[in-house]
Amino acid sequence: MSKGRLEAFSDAVIAIVITIMVLELRVPHGADWEALRPLVPKLLTYVLSFIFLGIYWNNHHHMLQATDRINGTILWANLHLLFWLSLIPVITGWMGENHFAPLPTAVYGGVLLLAAVAYLILQTTIVAQQGTNSKLAAAVGKDVKGKLSAALYVAAIPLAFANRWIAIPFELAAFPPYYNRSFARSGSRAGNSPSREPDS
């Protein structure tokens, strides 16, 4: 099965999610700095979520570039990831609207955690289909960064109820690791050995 449709569909979903987020930002009612103040929490959550989605889009692109074949299990694993990413506009707006209140902040961390888990499932599914000697497996390795990211999300959720200003830095630190260099290294190694592939 070709990976082209999967990549095009995923790109479209992520683009729509970002578009929905920016449409939630309202035009300021006024022409002074004071008019911008009510928008600050929503703008901050938008920036956080935009960076989060941008990293996922980039990693997803590189992961699929390292993938030779797609099967039905990979399609469903990919849909599972897109489901959690599609909830980002809702929780982004909720957290921004309520000025980083404990419950919205905890739910935000929860959705980011489930997106991270879904990405790990997709990554594992592709490696299982491609083989342990694939480029993706070579780039991912033990994926310590990805597992650490998920662990920080787990810690951030209860912290949101204790102190949201501690929980938010945890969520920032847990942002998905950027794997571009890993893919590049595995790609150069693949040039010397026919059966190696990258990570997510």
C-alpha positions as a Markdown table, in Angstrom:
| # | Residue | x | y | z |
|---|---|---|---|---|
| 1 | Met | 0.0 | 0.0 | 0.0 |
| 2 | Ser | 1.3 | 3.5 | -0.9 |
| 3 | Lys | 2.2 | 5.9 | 1.9 |
| 4 | Gly | 1.3 | 8.9 | -0.3 |
| 5 | Arg | -2.4 | 9.1 | 0.6 |
| 6 | Leu | -1.6 | 8.6 | 4.3 |
| 7 | Glu | 0.9 | 11.4 | 4.4 |
| 8 | Ala | -1.4 | 13.8 | 2.4 |
| 9 | Phe | -4.4 | 13.0 | 4.6 |
| 10 | Ser | -2.4 | 13.5 | 7.8 |
| 11 | Asp | -0.9 | 16.8 | 6.5 |
| 12 | Ala | -4.4 | 18.0 | 5.7 |
| 13 | Val | -5.8 | 17.2 | 9.1 |
| 14 | Ile | -3.0 | 18.9 | 10.9 |
| 15 | Ala | -3.4 | 22.0 | 8.7 |
| 16 | Ile | -7.1 | 22.1 | 9.5 |
| 17 | Val | -6.4 | 21.8 | 13.2 |
| 18 | Ile | -4.0 | 24.8 | 13.1 |
| 19 | Thr | -6.6 | 26.8 | 11.0 |
| 20 | Ile | -9.3 | 26.1 | 13.6 |
| 21 | Met | -7.0 | 27.2 | 16.4 |
| 22 | Val | -6.2 | 30.6 | 14.8 |
| 23 | Leu | -9.9 | 31.2 | 13.9 |
| 24 | Glu | -10.6 | 31.0 | 17.7 |
| 25 | Leu | -8.5 | 34.1 | 18.2 |
| 26 | Arg | -10.8 | 37.2 | 18.2 |
| 27 | Val | -10.0 | 40.6 | 16.7 |
| 28 | Pro | -9.2 | 43.1 | 19.5 |
| 29 | His | -12.0 | 45.6 | 20.3 |
| 30 | Gly | -10.0 | 48.7 | 20.3 |
| 31 | Ala | -6.8 | 50.3 | 18.9 |
| 32 | Asp | -4.7 | 50.5 | 22.1 |
| 33 | Trp | -2.5 | 48.1 | 24.1 |
| 34 | Glu | -5.3 | 47.6 | 26.7 |
| 35 | Ala | -7.5 | 46.0 | 24.0 |
| 36 | Leu | -4.9 | 43.2 | 23.6 |
| 37 | Arg | -4.8 | 42.3 | 27.3 |
| 38 | Pro | -7.9 | 39.9 | 27.2 |
| 39 | Leu | -6.3 | 38.1 | 24.2 |
| 40 | Val | -3.0 | 37.3 | 25.9 |
| 41 | Pro | -3.9 | 34.0 | 27.6 |
| 42 | Lys | -5.5 | 32.7 | 24.3 |
| 43 | Leu | -2.5 | 33.9 | 22.3 |
| 44 | Leu | -0.1 | 32.1 | 24.6 |
| 45 | Thr | -2.0 | 28.8 | 24.5 |
| 46 | Tyr | -2.2 | 29.2 | 20.7 |
| 47 | Val | 1.6 | 29.6 | 20.4 |
| 48 | Leu | 2.2 | 26.6 | 22.7 |
| 49 | Ser | -0.2 | 24.4 | 20.7 |
| 50 | Phe | 1.2 | 25.7 | 17.3 |
| 51 | Ile | 4.7 | 24.7 | 18.3 |
| 52 | Phe | 3.4 | 21.3 | 19.6 |
| 53 | Leu | 1.6 | 20.6 | 16.3 |
| 54 | Gly | 4.6 | 21.8 | 14.3 |
| 55 | Ile | 6.9 | 19.4 | 16.0 |
| 56 | Tyr | 4.5 | 16.5 | 15.4 |
| 57 | Trp | 4.0 | 17.4 | 11.8 |
| 58 | Asn | 7.8 | 17.5 | 11.2 |
| 59 | Asn | 8.4 | 14.3 | 13.0 |
| 60 | His | 5.5 | 12.6 | 11.3 |
| 61 | His | 6.9 | 13.7 | 7.9 |
| 62 | His | 10.4 | 12.3 | 8.6 |
| 63 | Met | 8.9 | 9.1 | 10.0 |
| 64 | Leu | 6.9 | 8.5 | 6.8 |
| 65 | Gln | 9.9 | 9.3 | 4.7 |
| 66 | Ala | 11.7 | 6.5 | 6.5 |
| 67 | Thr | 8.7 | 4.1 | 5.9 |
| 68 | Asp | 8.6 | 1.9 | 2.8 |
| 69 | Arg | 5.3 | 0.1 | 3.2 |
| 70 | Ile | 2.0 | 0.8 | 4.9 |
| 71 | Asn | -0.6 | -1.7 | 6.1 |
| 72 | Gly | -4.0 | -1.5 | 7.7 |
| 73 | Thr | -2.6 | -1.6 | 11.3 |
| 74 | Ile | -0.5 | 1.5 | 10.5 |
| 75 | Leu | -3.5 | 3.3 | 9.0 |
| 76 | Trp | -5.5 | 2.8 | 12.2 |
| 77 | Ala | -2.5 | 3.7 | 14.4 |
| 78 | Asn | -2.2 | 6.9 | 12.4 |
| 79 | Leu | -5.9 | 7.7 | 12.8 |
| 80 | His | -5.5 | 7.2 | 16.5 |
| 81 | Leu | -2.8 | 9.9 | 16.6 |
| 82 | Leu | -4.9 | 12.2 | 14.4 |
| 83 | Phe | -7.8 | 11.8 | 16.8 |
| 84 | Trp | -5.9 | 13.2 | 19.8 |
| 85 | Leu | -4.3 | 16.0 | 17.7 |
| 86 | Ser | -7.8 | 17.0 | 16.5 |
| 87 | Leu | -8.8 | 17.8 | 20.1 |
| 88 | Ile | -6.0 | 20.4 | 20.4 |
| 89 | Pro | -8.1 | 23.3 | 19.3 |
| 90 | Val | -10.8 | 22.5 | 21.9 |
| 91 | Ile | -8.4 | 22.2 | 24.9 |
| 92 | Thr | -6.3 | 25.2 | 23.7 |
| 93 | Gly | -9.4 | 27.4 | 23.6 |
| 94 | Trp | -10.6 | 26.1 | 27.0 |
| 95 | Met | -7.3 | 26.7 | 28.7 |
| 96 | Gly | -6.9 | 30.1 | 27.2 |
| 97 | Glu | -10.5 | 31.2 | 28.0 |
| 98 | Asn | -10.1 | 30.2 | 31.6 |
| 99 | His | -6.6 | 31.7 | 32.1 |
| 100 | Phe | -4.8 | 28.4 | 32.7 |
| 101 | Ala | -7.2 | 27.3 | 35.5 |
| 102 | Pro | -6.2 | 23.9 | 37.1 |
| 103 | Leu | -8.7 | 21.6 | 35.4 |
| 104 | Pro | -8.3 | 22.9 | 31.8 |
| 105 | Thr | -4.5 | 22.8 | 32.3 |
| 106 | Ala | -4.6 | 19.2 | 33.6 |
| 107 | Val | -6.9 | 18.2 | 30.7 |
| 108 | Tyr | -4.5 | 19.9 | 28.2 |
| 109 | Gly | -1.6 | 17.9 | 29.7 |
| 110 | Gly | -3.8 | 14.8 | 29.4 |
| 111 | Val | -4.5 | 15.2 | 25.7 |
| 112 | Leu | -0.8 | 16.0 | 25.0 |
| 113 | Leu | 0.1 | 12.8 | 26.9 |
| 114 | Leu | -2.4 | 10.7 | 24.9 |
| 115 | Ala | -1.1 | 12.2 | 21.7 |
| 116 | Ala | 2.4 | 11.2 | 22.8 |
| 117 | Val | 1.3 | 7.7 | 23.5 |
| 118 | Ala | -0.5 | 7.5 | 20.2 |
| 119 | Tyr | 2.7 | 8.6 | 18.4 |
| 120 | Leu | 4.7 | 6.0 | 20.2 |
| 121 | Ile | 2.1 | 3.3 | 19.2 |
| 122 | Leu | 2.4 | 4.5 | 15.5 |
| 123 | Gln | 6.1 | 4.5 | 15.7 |
| 124 | Thr | 6.2 | 1.0 | 17.2 |
| 125 | Thr | 3.7 | -0.3 | 14.7 |
| 126 | Ile | 5.8 | 0.9 | 11.8 |
| 127 | Val | 9.0 | -0.5 | 13.2 |
| 128 | Ala | 7.3 | -3.8 | 13.7 |
| 129 | Gln | 6.2 | -3.8 | 10.1 |
| 130 | Gln | 9.5 | -2.5 | 8.6 |
| 131 | Gly | 11.8 | -4.7 | 10.8 |
| 132 | Thr | 14.3 | -4.0 | 13.5 |
| 133 | Asn | 17.0 | -3.3 | 10.9 |
| 134 | Ser | 15.0 | -0.6 | 9.3 |
| 135 | Lys | 16.0 | 3.1 | 9.0 |
| 136 | Leu | 13.2 | 4.0 | 11.4 |
| 137 | Ala | 14.4 | 1.5 | 14.0 |
| 138 | Ala | 18.0 | 2.8 | 13.7 |
| 139 | Ala | 16.9 | 6.4 | 14.2 |
| 140 | Val | 14.6 | 5.8 | 17.1 |
| 141 | Gly | 16.8 | 3.4 | 19.0 |
| 142 | Lys | 15.5 | 3.0 | 22.5 |
| 143 | Asp | 13.6 | 6.3 | 22.2 |
| 144 | Val | 14.6 | 7.6 | 25.6 |
| 145 | Lys | 13.5 | 11.2 | 24.7 |
| 146 | Gly | 10.0 | 10.0 | 23.7 |
| 147 | Lys | 9.5 | 8.0 | 26.9 |
| 148 | Leu | 10.8 | 10.9 | 29.0 |
| 149 | Ser | 8.4 | 13.3 | 27.3 |
| 150 | Ala | 5.5 | 11.0 | 28.2 |
| 151 | Ala | 6.7 | 10.7 | 31.8 |
| 152 | Leu | 6.8 | 14.5 | 32.2 |
| 153 | Tyr | 3.2 | 14.8 | 30.9 |
| 154 | Val | 2.2 | 12.2 | 33.5 |
| 155 | Ala | 3.8 | 14.4 | 36.2 |
| 156 | Ala | 2.3 | 17.6 | 34.9 |
| 157 | Ile | -1.3 | 16.4 | 35.1 |
| 158 | Pro | -1.6 | 16.2 | 39.0 |
| 159 | Leu | 0.8 | 19.2 | 39.3 |
| 160 | Ala | -1.9 | 21.3 | 37.5 |
| 161 | Phe | -4.1 | 21.0 | 40.6 |
| 162 | Ala | -1.3 | 21.7 | 43.1 |
| 163 | Asn | 0.4 | 24.6 | 41.2 |
| 164 | Arg | -0.5 | 25.3 | 37.6 |
| 165 | Trp | 2.6 | 27.5 | 37.2 |
| 166 | Ile | 4.8 | 24.5 | 37.9 |
| 167 | Ala | 2.7 | 22.2 | 35.7 |
| 168 | Ile | 2.9 | 24.4 | 32.7 |
| 169 | Pro | 6.8 | 24.3 | 32.6 |
| 170 | Phe | 6.5 | 20.5 | 32.9 |
| 171 | Glu | 4.2 | 20.5 | 29.9 |
| 172 | Leu | 6.7 | 22.7 | 28.0 |
| 173 | Ala | 9.6 | 20.5 | 28.9 |
| 174 | Ala | 7.6 | 17.4 | 27.8 |
| 175 | Phe | 7.0 | 18.8 | 24.3 |
| 176 | Pro | 7.7 | 16.0 | 21.7 |
| 177 | Pro | 11.4 | 15.7 | 20.9 |
| 178 | Tyr | 12.5 | 16.9 | 17.5 |
| 179 | Tyr | 13.9 | 13.9 | 15.6 |
| 180 | Asn | 15.3 | 15.5 | 12.4 |
| 181 | Arg | 18.9 | 14.9 | 13.3 |
| 182 | Ser | 18.2 | 11.3 | 14.2 |
| 183 | Phe | 16.7 | 10.8 | 10.8 |
| 184 | Ala | 19.6 | 12.4 | 9.1 |
| 185 | Arg | 22.1 | 10.2 | 10.9 |
| 186 | Ser | 20.2 | 7.1 | 10.1 |
| 187 | Gly | 19.8 | 8.1 | 6.5 |
| 188 | Ser | 23.5 | 8.5 | 6.1 |
| 189 | Arg | 24.1 | 5.2 | 7.7 |
| 190 | Ala | 21.5 | 3.7 | 5.3 |
| 191 | Gly | 23.6 | 4.8 | 2.4 |
| 192 | Asn | 26.2 | 2.3 | 3.5 |
| 193 | Ser | 23.9 | -0.6 | 4.4 |
| 194 | Pro | 20.8 | -1.4 | 2.3 |
| 195 | Ser | 18.4 | -2.2 | 5.1 |
| 196 | Arg | 18.2 | 0.6 | 7.7 |
| 197 | Glu | 15.5 | 3.3 | 8.4 |
| 198 | Pro | 14.7 | 6.5 | 10.7 |
| 199 | Asp | 12.5 | 7.4 | 13.7 |
| 200 | Ser | 9.8 | 9.6 | 15.0 |
